[in-house]
Amino acid sequence: MLTNGVYHNPSFGFTYKVPFGWVDRTDTMRQDPVASAKAMVLLGVFERPPEATGSTLNSAVVIAAESASAYPGLKAAAQYFGPVSEVATAKGLKVVNEPYEFPVDAKPIVRCDYAGEMRGLPVQQSTLVLLQKGYLISFTFLASNDDEMVARIEGLQFGKVRIPTGR
């Protein structure tokens, strides 16, 4: 549920504050048979509409949930980075930081960082993964530089977060 610029997911106990002016493409991404074949997109937001061209990277945040049962033998979130890295490297990105612990609000999360170019523009991808309630929850952030990446990740919170009412 996206309300007043904050996505709230009570099932998995997190919120994500969407940057002002970003475009919500969650419904469109859910209708993509390739994207929805394995994972359910919970949130897909972009700095600008994907069809709008620009001279900078179209930064994005995609949050998805996938049943852990799709990966027999998977016991830890870090093991999910095999498939994640395959997708990232197929898009021309290289691993710059192997999976490492990256707690968010004391929640045990694993993170892996990638870098490369897309359409001649520098791109960074950080994917955070959490194994919870039989699901792999992935938080994928695309940004053009470190400062932007930090700002994107800072929007993620776990625990009780007050949703603004617009007052």
C-alpha positions in Angstrom: 0.0 0.0 0.0 1.5 3.3 -1.1 0.1 6.3 0.9 1.5 9.8 0.9 4.8 8.7 -0.7 5.4 5.8 1.7 5.0 2.2 0.8 3.9 0.1 3.8 4.1 -3.7 3.9 2.6 -5.0 7.1 3.0 -8.6 6.1 6.8 -8.3 6.1 7.0 -5.4 8.5 8.8 -2.7 6.5 8.2 0.7 4.9 9.9 2.4 2.0 9.7 6.2 1.6 9.6 6.9 -2.1 11.5 9.9 -3.3 9.3 12.9 -4.1 8.1 13.0 -7.8 9.1 9.4 -8.6 6.8 7.3 -10.8 5.0 4.2 -9.4 5.2 1.4 -12.0 4.3 -1.5 -9.7 1.1 -2.5 -11.5 2.8 -2.4 -14.9 5.6 -4.6 -13.6 3.2 -7.1 -12.1 1.6 -7.5 -15.5 5.0 -8.4 -17.1 4.8 -12.2 -17.5 8.6 -12.5 -17.4 9.0 -10.5 -14.2 5.9 -12.1 -12.5 6.8 -15.7 -13.5 8.9 -16.2 -10.4 8.7 -13.2 -8.1 5.8 -10.9 -7.0 6.7 -7.3 -7.4 5.7 -5.5 -4.2 6.9 -2.0 -5.3 8.5 -0.7 -8.5 9.3 3.0 -8.6 11.4 5.0 -11.0 12.9 8.5 -11.0 11.0 9.2 -14.3 8.7 7.2 -16.5 10.8 4.4 -18.2 9.7 5.6 -21.7 11.0 9.1 -21.0 14.5 9.5 -22.2 17.1 11.5 -20.3 20.8 12.2 -20.1 21.1 10.5 -16.7 20.3 7.0 -15.4 16.7 6.4 -14.6 17.2 5.5 -11.0 14.9 2.8 -9.6 13.8 0.8 -6.6 12.2 -2.6 -7.0 11.1 -4.6 -4.1 10.0 -8.2 -4.7 9.0 -11.4 -2.8 9.7 -14.9 -4.0 8.9 -18.2 -2.4 12.0 -19.7 -0.9 10.6 -23.1 -1.9 11.6 -22.3 -5.5 15.2 -22.8 -4.4 15.5 -26.3 -2.8 18.2 -26.4 -0.2 18.3 -22.7 0.3 18.8 -22.0 4.0 20.2 -18.5 4.1 19.5 -15.2 2.3 23.1 -15.0 1.1 22.6 -18.2 -1.1 20.0 -16.2 -3.2 22.8 -14.1 -4.6 23.7 -16.8 -7.1 20.6 -16.2 -9.1 20.7 -12.4 -8.4 24.3 -12.1 -9.7 23.4 -14.1 -12.8 20.8 -11.5 -13.7 23.0 -8.6 -12.9 26.0 -9.9 -14.8 23.8 -10.7 -17.8 23.0 -6.9 -17.8 26.7 -6.1 -17.9 27.2 -5.4 -14.2 30.1 -6.8 -12.2 30.1 -7.7 -8.5 32.1 -5.0 -6.6 31.2 -6.2 -3.0 30.4 -9.9 -2.5 27.4 -10.6 -0.2 27.9 -9.2 3.3 25.8 -8.5 6.4 24.1 -5.2 6.3 21.6 -4.8 9.1 18.8 -2.3 8.6 17.1 -1.2 11.9 18.8 -4.3 13.5 17.1 -6.6 10.9 19.6 -9.2 9.6 19.9 -8.4 5.9 22.5 -9.5 3.3 23.7 -7.0 0.7 25.6 -7.4 -2.6 26.8 -4.4 -4.7 27.3 -4.3 -8.5 28.6 -1.6 -10.9 28.8 -1.1 -14.6 27.3 0.9 -17.4 23.8 1.0 -19.0 23.4 2.8 -22.3 26.8 4.4 -21.7 25.9 5.7 -18.3 27.5 4.7 -15.0 25.2 2.5 -12.9 25.4 1.0 -9.4 23.1 -1.7 -8.1 22.7 -2.7 -4.5 20.5 -5.6 -3.7 19.5 -6.4 -0.1 17.9 -9.8 0.6 15.9 -10.9 3.7 14.7 -14.5 4.3 11.4 -14.2 6.2 8.2 -16.2 6.5 9.3 -18.6 3.8 9.9 -15.8 1.3 13.0 -14.1 -0.1 12.4 -10.4 0.0 14.7 -8.5 -2.3 15.2 -4.8 -2.3 17.0 -3.7 -5.5 18.3 -0.1 -5.8 19.7 1.4 -9.0 21.6 4.7 -8.8 24.3 6.5 -10.7 26.6 7.2 -7.7 27.4 6.5 -4.1 25.5 9.4 -2.6 22.4 8.6 -4.6 22.6 5.0 -3.5 22.9 5.9 0.2 19.8 8.2 -0.2 17.8 5.4 -1.8 18.7 2.8 0.9 17.9 5.2 3.7 14.2 5.2 2.6 13.9 1.6 3.9 12.8 1.0 7.5 11.7 -1.9 9.6 9.5 -1.9 12.6 6.8 0.5 13.5 6.8 3.5 11.3 4.2 6.2 11.3 2.6 6.8 7.9 2.1 10.5 7.2 -1.5 11.5 7.0 -0.9 14.6 4.9 -1.8 17.0 7.6 
